[in-house]
Amino acid sequence: MEEQDCIVDSKRGLSLNIVVREEKEDGKKLVVVNNEELGIADFGENLDEAIFNFKKSAREYLEVYPEKEKLLKEENPLLISRIFL
């Protein structure tokens, strides 16, 4: 499973493109959420937990690097697409 979604923080006017994928670690399923603009990722045992963890990590990252917020407010956001070979 891999899908693309968007996380929005309406209070700050920020939105993030995310890629969601399932991985196996020691035979256990993990859901990984990744954002290319900021280069951050987090995971959980299910989608809700992974997104919750990712949002927390993204907020903490932006507290440390507040200048990165401008990447999320650009009018021409990063285009993410999937191609098949």
Protein Blocks (a to p, Z undefined) as FASTA:
>chain_A
ZZddddddfknopacddddddddeehiacdddddfklopacddfbfklmmmmmmmmmmmm
mmmmmmlmmmmmpfbdcddddddZZ
